[in-house]
Amino acid sequence: MERAAGRGARGRRGAARGAARASCRGRGAGGSPDGAVTVGAPQQDGAAARRGRPAQRAPAARSPPARPAAGGGEVPPAPRSRAAAARAPAAQRRAAVPDGAAAAPAAACVLPPAAGPLRLREALSRLTPGRQDVSDAAEVVNLVVSQLIQAIRSTAGSFSSIERLGAGSYYEHVKVTEPNEFDIMLVMPVARLQLDECDDTGAFYYLTFKRNPKEKYLLKFLDEDGKLSAFKMLEALREIIKREVKNITRNIANVEVTVKRKKPGSPAITLQIKKPPAEISVDIILTLKLQQSWPPSTRDGLKVEQWLGRKVRRELRYESVYLVAKQNKKEKVLRGNTWRLSFSHIEKTMLNNHGSSKTCCESDGPKCCRKSCLKLLKYLLEQLKLKHPKELDKICSYHVKTAFFHCCVMWPNDTDWTWGDLDHCFQKYLGYFLDCLQKSQLPHFFIPQYNLLSLEDKASYDFLSRQINHQLNNRFPIFQEMS
């Protein structure tokens, strides 16, 4: 089909490089160091398009990621000729697929010409929260959370050692639309814990003390089998927070704080902060911090050598193990004593230092469109979930973020994500995500054996694929609806 289009169609093909084959054929689917809120607008991504260079081009071929050698080291990629890559037909230039990642789409489709860079850039300009709105929201959240943490620490024993860590989209500078949601991790350092996998995902664990713990106050949170109960700890923290929010409402003028009803299986205690006209949701997440090696299930994850470098990967893996109080739904008897690995601190570091060159998106460095692409897909999913809450209940923004990290590995260089190529980069990222939905296969970025897309929810993935294809084939009407 592409040959028949001739030379005149090459520009149109370039704009759609990386989109899913399914969409071509019309198929539906097959922060600050201490965690405090930084007052001010989130980091801006992007700059004017490069002069004298086309806005649409195919990515150059990438050498495959280094693979382990027989002796335990790594074999560097074989050298290649840049000239040979330049001569290769565009259809044959394929990015390397990291171990554990779903394969990228095998073909591209031609999108309508109007679905180009102008519309995406216009959408991005509207996605960024206003500076004054961010400042006002940050001030209120700081006041409430600071008082809350002070009260929790003063409680005898149990949670006196907590530390505050900002997590999630606000602190990663990828928040879209309103600054009305914040995630705060309350981190408790704990020593000498033994982790035992409770299923085959490699993500969920039972925790027991190796010997008498230093933290004697934690013994009351053990269940009848001697396991540290996430449910008991979360309930104790919730009771402290519920008592304290009454004092916060009295102490801070024009602010009303309530604790929302808990969601079954959620690791968060959600606060609703009302300061007219704003309403802000703050998720308080109990997190255990262990100074020990990462579990074996993570060994083949975090494949960022080609993107961020081997040194960075090594440094990240030296970070502490974080676990959140998350119920494993696969258990036959739900006892609330399971914990799930969390990599929020690592994800924030990667997103805020996302370039293969260390000057990427710095004040005097070249601008890339990585985070802009993530914002666009986050917004697209967010709006589709608002329109179809029941059908898309099983899809969340973490799926979008995980696919984004895999794309950063497949296209590791800053030149693969230049600002002038925003439309092409977004479409190849979207194409990869569609391919994952079609195959019901999206490996966890840190735990490759853990597939985030369960086959039980295939109908939801099919529905989302159809909705995204509709957006692709109709020039992203959801971005036109933005006020």
Sequence and secondary structure as in RCSB ss.txt:
>XXXX:A:sequence
MERAAGRGARGRRGAARGAARASCRGRGAGGSPDGAVTVGAPQQDGAAARRGRPAQRAPAARSPPARPAAGGGEV
PPAPRSRAAAARAPAAQRRAAVPDGAAAAPAAACVLPPAAGPLRLREALSRLTPGRQDVSDAAEVVNLVVSQLIQ
AIRSTAGSFSSIERLGAGSYYEHVKVTEPNEFDIMLVMPVARLQLDECDDTGAFYYLTFKRNPKEKYLLKFLDED
GKLSAFKMLEALREIIKREVKNITRNIANVEVTVKRKKPGSPAITLQIKKPPAEISVDIILTLKLQQSWPPSTRD
GLKVEQWLGRKVRRELRYESVYLVAKQNKKEKVLRGNTWRLSFSHIEKTMLNNHGSSKTCCESDGPKCCRKSCLK
LLKYLLEQLKLKHPKELDKICSYHVKTAFFHCCVMWPNDTDWTWGDLDHCFQKYLGYFLDCLQKSQLPHFFIPQY
NLLSLEDKASYDFLSRQINHQLNNRFPIFQEMS
>XXXX:A:secstr
 HHHH GGGHHHHHHTTT  HHHHTT      TT     S          TTS S           EE TTSSEE
      HHHHHHS GGG      TTS    S      TTSSHHHHHHHHHHHS  HHHHHHHHHHHHHHHHHHHH
HHHHSSSTTTT EEEEESTTTTT   S S EEEEEEEEEE SEEEEE STTSSEEEEEESSS S GGGGGGB TT
S B HHHHHHHHHHHHHHHHHHHHHHSTT EEEE    TT  EEEEEEEETTEEEEEEEEEEEEE S   GGGTT
    TTTT HHHHHHHHTS EEEE    TT SS  S  EEEE HHHHHHHHHT  SSTTTTSTTS  B HHHHHH
HHHHHHHHHHHH TTTTTT  HHHHHHHHHHHHHHS SGGGGBGGGHHHHHHHHHHHHHHHHHHT  B SS TT 
BSS GGGHHHHHHHHHHHHHHHHTT HHHHT  
